[in-house]
Amino acid sequence: MVFILLLAYTLSFIDRMILSLLVTPVRAALDISDTQFSLLIGLAFALFYTLAGLPLAWIADRHNRRNLIVGGVTVWSFMTLLCGTATNYAGLFLARVGVGVGEATLSPAAYSMLSDYFPREKLARAIAVYSIGVPLGSGIALMLGALVIKAILAAPAIHLPLLGEVEAWRLTFAIVALPGLLLALLMFTVREPFRRGRAAETADPTSAQNFVAHVMRNKAALGCLFAGMSLIGMVMYGSIAWIPAFLARTYPISITDAGLWFGAIMAVCGAGGLLLGGFIADGMFSRGRSDAHIRTMRLSLLLGGPFLILTPLMPSSSLALALLAPGFLLITMHGVGSVALQLITPNEYRARITALYFFVVNLIGLGFGPTAIALVTDTVFRDDSALRYSIFIVSAVALPVAAIILTLGLAPYRRSLEKASLSTEAT
């Protein structure tokens, strides 16, 4: 079950991030700026991903989560396919909106299912394996995009039977969409788990009123967790979107080589960091540290943050890549934040609290991370070659503030976890 959900998450991030290395051909084909392109990567996807996530999570809390994911995989794969047919900016924008709506079904339902499959002392490792889909999917997307760029440079158009000449970047969307349609069938092999850790109160816990009351009772812990993760997300999504372009604009390295190297770092070091974070958090939690997951998140910033902040200032591409590897290995340990969320939430609220979490984190992180970097480049420096300084500024501000916020959230989180332990019945 974990492997199939991991595969779904990986494919979702391939579909989500494939645009990141198609900056040059898409900008040329649609005649758009860096800021307009950043909206396709970020806001077009994130806004509707987050808005659709809330009602879809309500469905996940009340009905079959597996079937909801099957429908979502089908929708986002089809909309990814449509991205390759767009002939103008508005068409591609709307297709990206569709991808976001489809992908909104996955993580709220998946986190809820994983929390029912695994005990609390093993949950961080299970969710860490599922979360590998983020760096793995993003890395594959970057590497695949690099290969597409090579194909474009060799042959600007590909001749297909019946369709005639098709630009290589358009064909990329079909290549990454088709596996998702096959995965939708594979999802039917996953069993819907029994719901554990239900709320002890007699009132209907699935009602919106009780969900809002739960959020308000835990507003301090949730606020710090959401704010810290949002700031980390700004840096992570901004890096994924712009680091290949930064490498190519700053150093004598091609965009294809930049994508291949950065994609490999994302896939290998990002996956390793998630697993490392899961083991560290589970170990501390088993030894009695109730706030182990928040401490692991803060540790990821203290260890990995300096590497990412200094990366764009390096004098050579080799040094920049050398800092990116440990930076991504350490910073991705923050992925255990989603586990912290599950531990303070009764079963009936888990999909919705996850959707609310993604609403805030993705709207700020994915919605504004790539755009914040692009706006600094376009409006402050007004020079494409200054992209490195834009990445540095956003990272140097966001990561230290995130570490401070998480530190302030340690005590409220411990109180929320204690309340959650008292309010749920053993099952």
LINSULQUI-V274659 format. One record per residue. RES is the residue in one small letter. PSI is psi in radians with two decimals (999 if undefined). OMEGA is omega in radians with two decimals (NA if undefined). Layout:
RES&PSI&OMEGA  RES&PSI&OMEGA
This chain:
m&-0.78&3.13  v&-0.71&-3.13  f&-0.73&-3.13  i&-0.71&3.08  l&-0.66&3.06  l&-0.77&3.12  l&-0.73&3.11  a&-0.76&-3.13  y&-0.67&3.11  t&-0.83&3.14  l&-0.62&3.14  s&-0.67&3.14  f&-0.52&3.01  i&-0.83&3.13  d&-0.62&-3.09  r&-0.71&-2.95  m&0.02&-3.06  i&-0.44&3.13  l&-0.39&-2.97  s&-0.52&3.14  l&0.24&3.09  l&0.44&-3.09  v&-0.91&-3.03  t&-0.92&-3.10  p&-0.63&-3.13  v&-0.75&3.09  r&-0.70&-3.13  a&-0.73&-3.09  a&-0.64&-3.06  l&-0.07&3.11  d&1.10&-3.10  i&2.88&-3.11  s&3.05&3.06  d&-0.77&-3.11  t&-0.76&3.08  q&-0.71&3.12  f&-0.69&3.14  s&-0.54&3.09  l&-0.59&3.07  l&-0.72&3.12  i&-0.74&-3.00  g&-1.42&-2.91  l&-0.73&-3.13  a&-0.68&3.12  f&-0.91&-2.94  a&-0.72&-3.07  l&-0.85&-3.09  f&-0.45&3.00  y&-0.78&-3.10  t&-0.70&3.14  l&-0.76&-3.14  a&-0.46&-3.08  g&-0.57&-3.08  l&-0.94&3.08  p&-0.58&3.11  l&-0.61&3.09  a&-0.60&3.05  w&-0.71&3.07  i&-0.73&-3.12  a&-0.58&3.14  d&-0.29&-3.05  r&-0.39&-3.00  h&-2.99&-3.06  n&2.04&-3.07  r&-0.63&3.14  r&-0.81&-3.12  n&-0.59&3.10  l&-0.73&3.12  i&-0.71&3.11  v&-0.83&3.12  g&-0.70&-3.13  g&-0.74&3.12  v&-0.73&-3.14  t&-0.77&-3.10  v&-0.85&-3.06  w&-0.54&3.10  s&-0.73&3.13  f&-0.71&-3.14  m&-0.55&3.03  t&-0.72&3.08  l&-0.71&-3.14  l&-0.44&3.11  c&-0.64&-3.12  g&-0.21&-3.14  t&-0.08&-3.08  a&2.36&-3.14  t&-0.07&3.10  n&3.01&-3.06  y&-0.74&-3.11  a&-0.71&-3.14  g&-0.74&3.12  l&-0.64&3.10  f&-0.81&-3.13  l&-0.66&3.11  a&-0.69&3.09  r&-0.59&3.03  v&-0.77&3.13  g&-0.67&3.08  v&-0.75&-3.14  g&-0.74&3.13  v&-0.75&3.13  g&-0.76&-3.10  e&-0.31&3.13  a&-0.29&-3.14  t&-0.43&-2.86  l&-1.13&-2.94  s&-0.75&3.09  p&-0.78&3.13  a&-0.69&-3.11  a&-0.80&3.12  y&-0.73&3.12  s&-0.75&3.12  m&-0.77&3.14  l&-0.65&3.13  s&-0.42&3.08  d&-0.45&-3.12  y&-0.52&-2.96  f&2.52&3.03  p&2.84&-3.01  r&-0.62&-3.09  e&-0.12&3.09  k&-0.04&-3.00  l&-0.64&-3.11  a&-0.72&3.13  r&-0.70&3.14  a&-0.80&3.14  i&-0.52&3.08  a&-0.73&3.10  v&-0.79&3.09  y&-0.73&-3.07  s&-0.23&3.06  i&-0.39&3.10  g&-0.47&-3.13  v&-1.07&3.14  p&-0.58&-3.13  l&-0.83&3.13  g&-0.74&3.12  s&-0.73&3.13  g&-0.77&3.10  i&-0.72&3.13  a&-0.75&3.14  l&-0.77&-3.14  m&-0.71&3.10  l&-0.71&3.10  g&-0.66&3.11  a&-0.72&3.12  l&-0.62&3.11  v&-0.71&3.11  i&-0.72&3.09  k&-0.72&3.13  a&-0.64&3.13  i&-0.73&3.14  l&-0.58&-3.13  a&-0.69&-3.11  a&1.77&-3.07  p&-0.44&-3.14  a&2.59&-3.14  i&2.34&-3.13  h&2.16&3.12  l&2.52&3.09  p&2.43&3.12  l&-0.67&-3.08  l&-0.35&-3.11  g&-2.54&-3.10  e&2.26&3.14  v&2.27&3.09  e&2.47&-3.04  a&-0.62&-3.11  w&-0.51&3.10  r&-0.68&3.14  l&-0.46&3.14  t&-0.69&-3.12  f&-0.64&3.09  a&-0.68&-3.13  i&-0.73&-3.10  v&-0.30&-3.11  a&-0.64&-3.01  l&-0.70&3.09  p&-0.54&3.13  g&-0.64&3.12  l&-0.60&3.07  l&-0.64&3.13  l&-0.59&3.11  a&-0.65&3.09  l&-0.68&-3.14  l&-0.52&-3.13  m&-0.42&-3.13  f&-0.21&3.09  t&-0.16&-3.14  v&2.35&-3.14  r&2.34&3.04  e&2.08&-3.06  p&2.79&3.01  f&2.41&-3.09  r&2.14&-3.10  r&2.77&3.08  g&0.74&3.14  r&2.73&3.13  a&2.53&-3.08  a&-0.33&-3.08  e&2.63&-3.07  t&-0.42&3.10  a&2.70&-3.10  d&1.91&-3.08  p&-0.16&3.12  t&-0.10&-3.12  s&2.67&-3.14  a&-0.63&-3.11  q&-0.80&-3.14  n&-0.57&3.09  f&-0.79&3.11  v&-0.68&3.11  a&-0.68&3.10  h&-0.76&3.13  v&-0.75&-3.10  m&-0.61&3.10  r&-0.47&-3.07  n&0.48&-3.00  k&-0.58&-3.12  a&-0.84&3.14  a&-0.79&-3.12  l&-0.68&-3.13  g&-0.80&3.12  c&-0.72&3.14  l&-0.80&-3.13  f&-0.77&-3.09  a&-0.78&3.14  g&-0.79&-3.13  m&-0.57&3.12  s&-0.74&3.13  l&-0.70&3.06  i&-0.72&-3.14  g&-0.63&3.09  m&-0.78&-3.13  v&-0.75&-3.07  m&-0.88&-3.13  y&-0.62&3.07  g&-0.68&3.12  s&-0.80&-3.14  i&-0.69&-3.08  a&-0.64&-2.91  w&-0.23&-3.11  i&-0.76&3.08  p&-0.75&3.13  a&-0.67&3.09  f&-0.79&3.14  l&-0.77&-3.09  a&-0.59&-3.11  r&-0.43&-3.00  t&-0.64&-3.01  y&2.87&3.06  p&1.18&3.12  i&2.41&-3.11  s&2.75&3.11  i&-0.54&3.12  t&-0.80&3.11  d&-0.66&3.11  a&-0.77&3.13  g&-0.71&3.14  l&-0.80&-3.13  w&-0.83&-3.12  f&-0.67&3.09  g&-0.73&3.11  a&-0.72&3.10  i&-0.77&3.11  m&-0.86&-3.05  a&-0.82&-3.04  v&-0.97&-3.07  c&-0.65&3.11  g&-0.79&3.10  a&-0.75&3.12  g&-0.69&3.13  g&-0.67&3.11  l&-0.78&3.11  l&-0.74&3.12  l&-0.77&3.11  g&-0.70&3.11  g&-0.76&3.13  f&-0.73&-3.14  i&-0.82&-3.11  a&-0.79&3.11  d&-0.69&3.13  g&-0.84&3.13  m&-0.69&-3.12  f&-0.71&3.12  s&-0.48&3.13  r&0.14&3.02  g&0.04&3.10  r&1.70&-3.08  s&-0.46&3.14  d&0.45&-3.04  a&-0.65&-3.05  h&-0.63&3.08  i&-0.69&3.11  r&-0.66&3.11  t&-0.69&3.09  m&-0.79&-3.14  r&-0.69&3.11  l&-0.66&3.14  s&-0.62&3.13  l&-0.74&-3.11  l&-0.61&-3.11  l&-0.76&-3.05  g&-0.45&-3.09  g&-0.87&-3.12  p&-0.64&3.12  f&-0.80&-3.10  l&-0.66&-3.13  i&-0.69&-3.07  l&-0.32&-3.07  t&-0.90&-3.06  p&-0.15&3.14  l&-0.04&-3.08  m&2.54&-3.09  p&-0.18&-3.13  s&2.76&3.14  s&-0.60&-3.14  s&-0.71&3.11  l&-0.67&3.11  a&-0.79&3.11  l&-0.61&3.12  a&-0.58&3.08  l&-0.55&-3.14  l&-0.65&-3.07  a&-1.01&3.09  p&-0.52&3.12  g&-0.85&-3.14  f&-0.59&3.09  l&-0.74&-3.06  l&-0.69&-3.06  i&-0.52&-3.11  t&-0.08&3.00  m&-0.29&-3.13  h&-0.16&-3.11  g&-0.27&3.12  v&-0.07&3.10  g&-0.58&3.12  s&-0.49&3.08  v&-0.74&3.10  a&-0.65&3.14  l&-0.74&-3.11  q&-0.61&-3.03  l&-0.41&-3.14  i&0.24&-3.04  t&2.23&3.03  p&2.77&-3.05  n&-0.77&-3.03  e&-0.23&-3.12  y&-0.08&-2.91  r&-0.76&3.14  a&-0.72&-3.12  r&-0.68&3.12  i&-0.58&3.06  t&-0.72&3.11  a&-0.69&3.10  l&-0.71&3.08  y&-0.86&3.13  f&-0.54&3.09  f&-0.86&-3.10  v&-0.89&-3.03  v&-0.76&-3.11  n&-0.59&3.11  l&-0.70&3.12  i&-0.89&-3.05  g&-1.02&-3.12  l&-0.65&-3.10  g&-0.64&-3.03  f&-0.25&3.13  g&-1.05&3.10  p&-0.66&-3.10  t&-0.62&3.12  a&-0.76&3.12  i&-0.76&-3.14  a&-0.69&-3.13  l&-0.68&3.08  v&-0.72&3.13  t&-0.81&-3.03  d&-0.61&-3.00  t&-0.54&-3.14  v&-0.97&-3.08  f&-0.54&-3.12  r&0.73&-3.09  d&2.06&-3.12  d&-0.55&-3.11  s&-0.19&3.13  a&0.19&-3.13  l&-0.63&-3.12  r&-0.69&-3.11  y&-0.53&3.07  s&-0.75&3.10  i&-0.74&3.13  f&-0.81&-3.08  i&-0.86&-3.12  v&-0.76&-3.13  s&-0.75&-3.08  a&-0.42&3.10  v&-0.83&-2.97  a&-0.76&-3.01  l&-0.81&3.08  p&-0.69&3.12  v&-0.69&3.10  a&-0.73&3.13  a&-0.70&3.12  i&-0.78&-3.12  i&-0.75&3.14  l&-0.64&3.07  t&-0.76&3.10  l&-0.42&-3.10  g&-0.10&-3.08  l&-0.91&-3.10  a&-0.82&3.08  p&-0.63&3.14  y&-0.72&3.11  r&-0.69&3.11  r&-0.72&3.14  s&-0.66&3.13  l&-0.67&3.11  e&-0.74&3.10  k&-0.68&3.14  a&-0.67&-3.14  s&-0.57&-3.12  l&-0.45&-2.99  s&-0.14&3.14  t&2.57&-3.13  e&2.56&3.09  a&2.35&3.13  t&999&NA
